[in-house]
Amino acid sequence: MEKKKLYLEIVNNINVCKNCALYQDRTHAVPGEGSLDAEIMFVGEGPGREEDSLGRPFVGAAGHYLDELLEGIGLTRSEVYIGNIIKCRPPNNRTPNVEEVSACLPYLYAQIAIIEPLIICILGNTALNSLISEKYTIGNVHGRLLEKDGFNFFPTYHPAAALYQGEKKDVLREDFNKLKNLLENLKKGALGG
């Protein structure tokens, strides 16, 4: 129960946040959603128009494709946690700036601390640069396990990239299969088997 209470506090703080100018144009903040006991946490860039309208992450075309990818490895949205680097939609879906990312990252870190996922799946360059390092690009490190600060990160392309560049669909499917295998191996290791 304590976990849920702490999580709801974070959600409430996100919903009233005014730490950067993005709050001025939001319809809804998008804190994230899913299981607080998720073994995999997915982190994208930020909400788009549909997410801002509904207050939920990954509900547009990229979200539907993410659902397909999850289904392909035997998971559902309710079993994972889905969130973003920033919690409010930038104007015209532009890439968030450094101040916006800095304002929101403490919320994401608090969510990670509560959920304690075995793997954080990074979706796209903004999430990669914000959580790991700006020296990497998704093209260079997708499908590989990266460790930082005691967490396992698994970067891959954002589902939206595959919608705009069809050739990325096969790469994403391959990466999701690697993610499934990696999770199974980490669970065996965690159980001492």
C-alpha positions as a Python dict, from the first residue, in 0.01 Angstrom:
ca = {
    (1, 'M'): (0, 0, 0),
    (2, 'E'): (288, 235, 78),
    (3, 'K'): (416, 195, -278),
    (4, 'K'): (82, 302, -425),
    (5, 'K'): (56, 598, -187),
    (6, 'L'): (404, 722, -283),
    (7, 'Y'): (322, 675, -650),
    (8, 'L'): (-5, 870, -623),
    (9, 'E'): (184, 1155, -454),
    (10, 'I'): (417, 1173, -755),
    (11, 'V'): (120, 1169, -996),
    (12, 'N'): (-47, 1451, -801),
    (13, 'N'): (274, 1654, -809),
    (14, 'I'): (306, 1601, -1185),
    (15, 'N'): (-55, 1705, -1243),
    (16, 'V'): (-1, 2042, -1074),
    (17, 'C'): (362, 2093, -1179),
    (18, 'K'): (470, 2436, -1299),
    (19, 'N'): (847, 2371, -1302),
    (20, 'C'): (877, 2470, -1668),
    (21, 'A'): (669, 2664, -1920),
    (22, 'L'): (513, 2353, -2077),
    (23, 'Y'): (236, 2349, -1816),
    (24, 'Q'): (87, 2664, -1971),
    (25, 'D'): (-37, 2488, -2285),
    (26, 'R'): (-113, 2140, -2157),
    (27, 'T'): (-461, 1993, -2155),
    (28, 'H'): (-342, 1714, -1923),
    (29, 'A'): (-8, 1618, -1778),
    (30, 'V'): (82, 1260, -1868),
    (31, 'P'): (243, 1098, -1562),
    (32, 'G'): (259, 746, -1706),
    (33, 'E'): (68, 426, -1638),
    (34, 'G'): (99, 57, -1577),
    (35, 'S'): (196, -191, -1311),
    (36, 'L'): (383, -59, -1010),
    (37, 'D'): (544, -404, -997),
    (38, 'A'): (648, -402, -1363),
    (39, 'E'): (962, -589, -1458),
    (40, 'I'): (998, -368, -1766),
    (41, 'M'): (950, 7, -1775),
    (42, 'F'): (926, 178, -2115),
    (43, 'V'): (1039, 539, -2139),
    (44, 'G'): (970, 756, -2443),
    (45, 'E'): (1027, 1123, -2515),
    (46, 'G'): (704, 1298, -2422),
    (47, 'P'): (332, 1320, -2484),
    (48, 'G'): (190, 1398, -2826),
    (49, 'R'): (-146, 1554, -2911),
    (50, 'E'): (-358, 1248, -2829),
    (51, 'E'): (-168, 1180, -2507),
    (52, 'D'): (-215, 1543, -2398),
    (53, 'S'): (-585, 1517, -2478),
    (54, 'L'): (-636, 1196, -2276),
    (55, 'G'): (-366, 1228, -2008),
    (56, 'R'): (-234, 881, -2095),
    (57, 'P'): (99, 778, -2254),
    (58, 'F'): (134, 612, -2594),
    (59, 'V'): (-232, 618, -2699),
    (60, 'G'): (-182, 738, -3057),
    (61, 'A'): (-49, 546, -3356),
    (62, 'A'): (292, 488, -3193),
    (63, 'G'): (114, 355, -2885),
    (64, 'H'): (-92, 111, -3089),
    (65, 'Y'): (229, -12, -3249),
    (66, 'L'): (391, -45, -2904),
    (67, 'D'): (92, -258, -2800),
    (68, 'E'): (156, -484, -3102),
    (69, 'L'): (524, -514, -3012),
    (70, 'L'): (435, -603, -2653),
    (71, 'E'): (183, -862, -2771),
    (72, 'G'): (454, -1011, -2994),
    (73, 'I'): (661, -1095, -2686),
    (74, 'G'): (368, -1210, -2474),
    (75, 'L'): (312, -894, -2268),
    (76, 'T'): (27, -649, -2222),
    (77, 'R'): (25, -283, -2121),
    (78, 'S'): (-110, -377, -1778),
    (79, 'E'): (203, -587, -1707),
    (80, 'V'): (456, -315, -1787),
    (81, 'Y'): (495, 51, -1697),
    (82, 'I'): (492, 314, -1973),
    (83, 'G'): (610, 670, -1925),
    (84, 'N'): (808, 952, -2078),
    (85, 'I'): (1104, 1176, -2004),
    (86, 'I'): (876, 1480, -1994),
    (87, 'K'): (518, 1482, -1872),
    (88, 'C'): (369, 1769, -2076),
    (89, 'R'): (345, 1807, -2453),
    (90, 'P'): (591, 2049, -2613),
    (91, 'P'): (441, 2286, -2874),
    (92, 'N'): (407, 2118, -3214),
    (93, 'N'): (561, 1801, -3068),
    (94, 'R'): (908, 1955, -3080),
    (95, 'T'): (1195, 1784, -2899),
    (96, 'P'): (1203, 1893, -2534),
    (97, 'N'): (1478, 2134, -2437),
    (98, 'V'): (1733, 2091, -2157),
    (99, 'E'): (1532, 2296, -1905),
    (100, 'E'): (1216, 2094, -1970),
    (101, 'V'): (1400, 1764, -1935),
    (102, 'S'): (1571, 1884, -1616),
    (103, 'A'): (1235, 1989, -1470),
    (104, 'C'): (1078, 1647, -1534),
    (105, 'L'): (1359, 1398, -1474),
    (106, 'P'): (1317, 1398, -1093),
    (107, 'Y'): (961, 1269, -1141),
    (108, 'L'): (1082, 988, -1365),
    (109, 'Y'): (1360, 895, -1124),
    (110, 'A'): (1105, 884, -841),
    (111, 'Q'): (884, 655, -1050),
    (112, 'I'): (1180, 428, -1125),
    (113, 'A'): (1264, 413, -753),
    (114, 'I'): (910, 302, -667),
    (115, 'I'): (868, 51, -951),
    (116, 'E'): (1222, -91, -941),
    (117, 'P'): (1204, -250, -1288),
    (118, 'L'): (1453, -516, -1392),
    (119, 'I'): (1491, -339, -1727),
    (120, 'I'): (1422, 16, -1842),
    (121, 'C'): (1354, 6, -2215),
    (122, 'I'): (1455, 338, -2367),
    (123, 'L'): (1248, 438, -2670),
    (124, 'G'): (1435, 684, -2892),
    (125, 'N'): (1722, 930, -2876),
    (126, 'T'): (1572, 1185, -2638),
    (127, 'A'): (1521, 921, -2369),
    (128, 'L'): (1864, 771, -2441),
    (129, 'N'): (2041, 1107, -2418),
    (130, 'S'): (1849, 1205, -2104),
    (131, 'L'): (1898, 881, -1912),
    (132, 'I'): (2237, 755, -2033),
    (133, 'S'): (2452, 1001, -2228),
    (134, 'E'): (2443, 1238, -2521),
    (135, 'K'): (2742, 1054, -2670),
    (136, 'Y'): (2513, 771, -2785),
    (137, 'T'): (2255, 742, -3059),
    (138, 'I'): (1986, 477, -3085),
    (139, 'G'): (2135, 368, -3417),
    (140, 'N'): (2461, 281, -3239),
    (141, 'V'): (2332, 112, -2923),
    (142, 'H'): (1984, -28, -2995),
    (143, 'G'): (1933, -387, -2887),
    (144, 'R'): (2219, -379, -2634),
    (145, 'L'): (2211, -387, -2258),
    (146, 'L'): (2361, -77, -2097),
    (147, 'E'): (2414, -47, -1724),
    (148, 'K'): (2418, 279, -1533),
    (149, 'D'): (2364, 363, -1167),
    (150, 'G'): (2268, 4, -1088),
    (151, 'F'): (1995, -11, -1354),
    (152, 'N'): (1970, -215, -1673),
    (153, 'F'): (1882, -5, -1974),
    (154, 'F'): (1780, -148, -2310),
    (155, 'P'): (1766, 119, -2584),
    (156, 'T'): (1567, 74, -2902),
    (157, 'Y'): (1394, 287, -3162),
    (158, 'H'): (1082, 477, -3070),
    (159, 'P'): (774, 306, -3219),
    (160, 'A'): (696, 629, -3407),
    (161, 'A'): (1026, 591, -3597),
    (162, 'A'): (902, 260, -3740),
    (163, 'L'): (577, 422, -3850),
    (164, 'Y'): (770, 684, -4047),
    (165, 'Q'): (1051, 454, -4159),
    (166, 'G'): (905, 111, -4232),
    (167, 'E'): (1245, -58, -4245),
    (168, 'K'): (1276, -1, -3868),
    (169, 'K'): (981, -238, -3800),
    (170, 'D'): (1196, -549, -3843),
    (171, 'V'): (1469, -398, -3624),
    (172, 'L'): (1216, -315, -3353),
    (173, 'R'): (1072, -666, -3360),
    (174, 'E'): (1422, -813, -3331),
    (175, 'D'): (1502, -578, -3042),
    (176, 'F'): (1180, -671, -2862),
    (177, 'N'): (1267, -1040, -2897),
    (178, 'K'): (1610, -963, -2747),
    (179, 'L'): (1432, -773, -2469),
    (180, 'K'): (1214, -1075, -2393),
    (181, 'N'): (1519, -1305, -2374),
    (182, 'L'): (1710, -1055, -2163),
    (183, 'L'): (1420, -1029, -1917),
    (184, 'E'): (1401, -1409, -1889),
    (185, 'N'): (1776, -1429, -1820),
    (186, 'L'): (1763, -1150, -1562),
    (187, 'K'): (1471, -1319, -1386),
    (188, 'K'): (1665, -1648, -1375),
    (189, 'G'): (1964, -1462, -1233),
    (190, 'A'): (1747, -1282, -976),
    (191, 'L'): (1605, -1617, -868),
    (192, 'G'): (1948, -1774, -853),
    (193, 'G'): (1865, -2018, -1132),
}
